[in-house]
């Protein structure tokens, strides 16, 4: 179990001081994840509104899309604001393709290594702090299927191990638990030594010395 270091960074809140005190008494809010895949922005935001999401947390390493330009950072944040959802970019800390050679093994992103990096732990802390305040967040990446994305294989695993309720909105709009998504990934097979998840693609030719 990773020990997440405390950080002074906090997810911004427009709540009054009284409301903030009330939030401290509230049980941790569930944390949703979603990937846009083939979804339109309208469909994605509608799904988030259905589940009472307040913050759309973008965990793509780079908040751009040549295939779906409406998901580039500025148009996406504007669209979210129009329906009352706040946009927050955390891809610099929670992105799945870091500019950090120590996070790779055999050319692939090694999620065990990445999850232990200080910058990644700081991002996890911000999400945990938001949930502790009662904010309902959705972590967004590009892959429509949660079991194909680091939002389940890495971020979801760490958050769930810390006792948080992680709920993945899948490519069909159904909500899946973290356990269900990992079972889909592993075929339900148990591994007594724990699964060492990596990125699906190889990004580097060899490990960095």
PyMOL commands that set and color helices and strands:
alter all, ss='L'
color gray80, all
select helices_A, chain A and resi 17-24+41-50+69-71+73-82+91-94+101-103+111-116+118-132+146-148+150-161+178-186
alter helices_A, ss='H'
color red, helices_A
select strands_A, chain A and resi 31-35+55-58+86-89+104-105+108-109+137-141+166-169+175-177
alter strands_A, ss='S'
color yellow, strands_A
deselect
rebuild
show_as cartoon
